[in-house]
Amino acid sequence: MRLFEQLGTDIDERWKATDFDTRAFPAIASEALEGSQAIADLDAFDVVRWVLDSDELPPQRNIESMFGEPPVQVYDHPKFVIQVLHWLDGTTAIHQHSFNGAFHVLAGSSVHSLFQFTETRRVNTAVLLGDVTLMKAEILERGATRPILHGNALIHSLFHLERPSVTVVVRTVSQANDVPQYQYIRPGIAFDSFYKPQLVRRRIQALTLFSQSGHCDYKDLLQDTLARADEFTFLQVAIASLQHMTVPDLERRIREAGRADEAFVDGVCAALHGLARESQIVRLRGHYHTPDQRFFLALLMSFRSAGEMWPLIRARYPDADPEVLVMRWLKELRGATYSTPFSDVAFDDATEDVVRLMLGGTPIDEVHNSLRREFDEADVDAHFATVLQIREALQASIFSPVFTMSA
């Protein structure tokens, strides 16, 4: 891996000229990555081949890290490292960084979403309430490079489209003004994802044991734990409990715990609904491996309305009709929606016409009038209750953004 040693030496010399100013590092790392022809010639499997062939690797900091499938450190410096991250079915949560640097797409492609967090309340250093807003989404192809900025200057997520997708990351090791590495959950909560008190972890493990054993006391013990927990523990226990309970059942237990801070409880419950939806999309990602299907799932993950989706679809498929593509993707993915109401919607010719008319959040009266123009009016009126049931199923499914009008 001499090319990574050369890249590291190049970055070190450029950074040294700035007296190792961390503010200069993202630009230095980006320029070095963009200018490295040797990296451009690598394929998706070269680094993992090297791992298998080599008798010695550079130090692998945080060897237990699961951020990558696998993550491989290819260069080690006291002040910065170079990593190659491989991705199959993993995707990144919305997050910020406690370091500066840059990342470069070595193989595959991704939908890169950028967010802004408006803090409305600081519960404590580890938990914040506010609003998470999507600012921009873009498609990153092989060769694309983006800076990594410290703190909330970069809040983003990546949804990888090919298997594998591979990124090269150059990042500082530490900074004097380290901030919590917050993870964000829409619609509006942030928590320090690297703050993992031992007691919190053991309590979650204890509750998991009760749940997986089918013990009759599990839900009562969960409710009691939530009633007595500090805010960070409350949030982490609630998130972990999504693995064992439905959202409505969990929300009922959360509210019956009797917490006085209703605004905080409301924020946690809204976050759980968002997490459950995103988890369903990530599970679907494990079943669908074509870039087209994964691109559609990425849109469902990032966007909340059809008006936001359509420009990115046109950018990726300039010669196709977005509505035709979306209808095709809906039919392909409908059968594996994990028992959401939409999975029960039959895609016969008549139903397909109804679904197509509802794209983009068309008001129901306009759908009704369109159907009456295309079909027998009396027949449409007689069966319009079924149309309303289809609409309700669509709005309750993970595909709801496709049927939501832009704000």
N, C-alpha and C positions, 0 to 999 in steps of 0.2 A: 504493500500500500504506500509506495513512495510518493504517489501523487498527492495523498492526503498530508504527508509530511511536508511536501513542497507548498501545498495550500496553507498549512499551518504556519510555516516559516514566513510566507508572504504576508499573511495577516499580522503576525507578530511584528515584522519590520514596519509595516504601515502604522500599526497601532502605537508602537514605540515612538514614532515621530510625533505623536500627539501627547506624549507623556502619559500614555495609557488613560486617556480621557474616555470614560464609559459612554459619554454622550456621542462620541465620534464612532463608537464601535459598530452600530447598525449599518452605517454607510460603508465603512471599511469592509465588513463582512459581506455585504451585498455585492460590492464591486468585485471582491476577490472571487466569490462564487460565480458571478456572471462571466468573469474573464477566464475561468478555468476550462480550457478545452479538454483536458484530461478527464475531468468529471463528466463532461458532456458525452464522452465516448463510452462510459460505463453502461451496462445494462442492469435490469432489475435484480439479477441474481449474483452479480459479481462479488459483492461484499460478503454475502453469506457463503459463497464458495470459498472465499478467502478465510472465513472463520473455520470452515471444516478442514482446510488444507494447512493452516498455520499452526506451528507448535507453540507460538506465544502471541498474545494479543496486548495492545496497550491497556493500561488500567481501565477497568469497567466500573466507573463510579455508579453507585446505587444499583448493584447487580440485580436486585429484586424488582426493579422498576418494570411495570407492565405498560409503560407509555411507548408502544411500538411492539411489533409482532415478528421478529424481536427488535429491540433497540441495540445498536452496536456502536460502541465508541471507537473511533478510528484514529483519534489524535488527542493527546493529553498535554496540557500546558498549565502551569500554576494559575494562570489568569483566565483561560478559556479552554473549551473543548470543542471537538467536532464529532458529531454523532450521525449515524445513518439509521433512520427509522423506517421499518418495513410495516406495511398495513395490509391485512387481508379483509377482515370483517369489522375491525374496530373503527370507532369514530371518536372525535374529541368532543368533550363537553364545551360549553361556552366558558372561556377562561381568560385570565390575564397571566402575566409572567413577572417573576421577581428578578429578571435578568434582561440584558440587551443582546441582540444578535441578528441573525437572518436565517431564513430557510429557503431551500431551493428544491424544486420538483425534479427528481432524478428519473422517475418512471411513473407512468400512470397519469391520472388527472384528478382534480378535486373541485368541489364547490366550496369556496372560501367565503364565509359570512363574517361581516364586521358589525359590532354592536356598540351601543353607548349605554352606560348605566347612570341614571339620575338618582342619587341617594336621597331618600326622604327621611330616613331615620337610621341612626347607628345604634343597634341594640347593644352591641359591644364590639370589640375589635374583630371578633371572629364571625359575626353575623350582621348583615346590613339589609335593610329593606329599601325598596325603591322601584324604579321602572327600567326594565331591560328592553331596549328598542333596536330593531334591526336598521342599520344605516346603509348597508351596501352588501351585495352578493356578487361574486365574480367566479368565472371558471378559470382555474389554473391548470395549464397544460405543461407537458414536459419542457423544462428549460426556464420556467417562471421562477422569479426570485422576489421575496418580500422581506422587508425589515421586521425584526421583533423589537418592540419598544417596551421599556420597563413600566410596570404598573398599569393604570387604567388608560394609558395612551394607546394601548392595543388590547381590545377585548374581542376575541374572535373564536370561530370554530371551523373545523375542516371535515367535510364528508367526502371520503375517498371513493372513486368510481370504479377503478380497475383493481383486479387482484393479481399480483400485489401492486400497490402504489408505494413509492419510495421517496423519502425526502432526506436531504442533507441539512443538518442544523448546525450552525456555528453559534455558540452562546457563551457569555461570560460565566465564570464560576460563582462569583458572589459580588455584591455591591454594598457599599457602606450604608446606603439608605434603603436596604431591603424592605419590601412591603409584603403583606400577606399575599399569597398566590390564590386569589379568589376564584371560585367557580360560581357561575351565575345560572340561575334557573328562572325561566320565564314563567309568569309575567314580571316578577320583581323581587327576587331574593338572592343574596350573595353570601357565601360562607368560605372560610379559609380551608381549602381542601387538604392542606398539609398539616393542619392542627389535628392531631389524633391522640388525645389523652388515653392512657391505658384503661382507666376505669370505664370510659365510654365504650371502648372496643369490647371489653369483657361483658358489659351489660348487654350489648347487642348480641354477642355470642350466646349469652345465657338465654335471652329471649328466643333466639333462633332454635336453641335446643328444645325449649318448651314447644315451639310451633311445629318443628319437624317430627317431634315425638307424638304429636297429636294430643298433647295434654289439655285437659278441659280447662285448666286455669290460665292458659296462655293469654287470652284477650283481657282478662281481668288484671293479670300481672303487667301487661303492656300499658293498660290505662293507668294503673297505679304508678308505674315508672314515669309516664308522661306527666302526671300530676305533680311529681316531686322534682322533676329534672330542671336544671338550668336551661337557658334558651338554646345553647349550642347542642347540648345533649338531646333536648327535645327534638330539634331539627334532624339530627343524625339518626335517632331512633325511629322517627317517623319515616325518613327516607328508606332505612333498612327494612322497615315493616312492609313496604310495598312488595317485597319478595314473597310475602306470606298472606296478604289480605287484599281484597278488592279496595279500590279507592273509596267507594261509598261507605263500606264497613269501617275502614281505617279512619275516615273523616268523622264518623259518628263517635268512635272511641276517643279521638282527639278532642272533640268538643265536649264530650261527657267527662273528660279529665278535669274540667272546671277551672281552667286557667283564667286569671283575671284580665290578662292582656289580650283582649279580643282582636286588636289590629294585628298583633303578631301571629295569633292562631289563624286568622284569615289569610295572612300572607303565606304561611306554611301550607295550608290546605290548597290554595291556588297553585303553589309550586308543585305539590304532589300530583294534581291533575295534569300539569304540564309535563312532569317527569314520566307519568304513566303513558301519555301519548307518545313521547319521544322514545321510550323503551320499546313500545310496540313497533315503531318504525325501525329501530335498530335490530329487533328480532327478525323483521321481514328482510332486512338487508342480508342476513345470514342465509336466506333461502333463494335470493335472486342475485345472480352474478354478472349479468350483462350490464355494460355501462349505461345503456338507455334506461333500464329499470331502476338502477341505482341513482341515476340523475333525477328521476321522478321522485324517488324517496328523499333525496336531498332537498328538493324543492318543498316537499311536504314538511320536512324538518325545519327549514329556514323561514318560509313565508307563511303569512296568515290570510292571504287573499289572492284570487286569480290575477288581479291587476298587477300585483307585484311579481308574479311568476312569469307572465307572458313575455316580457322583454328578454329574460334570460333564456327562455325556450327559443325565441327567435334568434338570439345571438348564437346558440349552439346548432340550431337547425334552420338556417336562413331560408331554405327552399321548401319548408314544410308548413302546414297549417297547424298552429298550436292546439286548436280544438280537436283536430283529427288525431294528433299524437296523444293528447291526454285521454281521449276516449279509448285508444288502443291500450295505453298503460293501465287504465282503470280495469279493463277486462282481464288483462294479464295478472294483475295483483289482487283482484277482488276476492279470489278464492282462498287467500291465505291471510285474512285480516284478523285471525284469532278471535272468532265469534263476536265481532262487532255487528251491529244491525245491518250494515251494508253487505255483509257476507250472505245474507238471506235474500238479497235482491237478484231476481233472475234477469239475465241479460238476453231476453228475447227481443224481437224487432221493435215491439211497441214500447217496452221498457227502455230500450236504448234511445229511442226518440225522446222520451221524457227526460232521461239523464242528460242528454245533449242539450236540451232546452234550458236546463237548470245550471249549466256551466256559467261561471262568472257571477253567480249570485242573482240571477234574473228574478225579479219579484214574482211571487206566485200567481198574481192576477195576470201578468204578462204570459206566464207559462200556460195558464188556463186558456187565454185568448188564442195563443199560437196553436194549441192543440185543437181548439174548436175550428180554426181555419183549415187545419190539415186533415181532420177526421170528422166523422159524423158528430154534430153538436150534442145530440141527445145521448149518444153513447159515451162521449167524453164526460158530460155532466153526471151520468149514472155511475161512472167509475172514478170520479175525481177524488173520492176518499182514498183510493189506492195511490193516486199521485201524491197526496199529502203524506201518506205513510212512507213512500219512497223518499220524499224530501226530508222527512224526519230522520230516516235511516242515514241518509247522506250527511246530514249535519252532525250526527252523533258519531261518525266514523273518523278515522285518521285522515280521510280524504276531504274533510270539511273545507280546507282552504280553497280547493278548486271550485267550490260552490258558494263562495263568500265574495260579496261585492267589495271593491276597494273602499277603504275608509275615505 
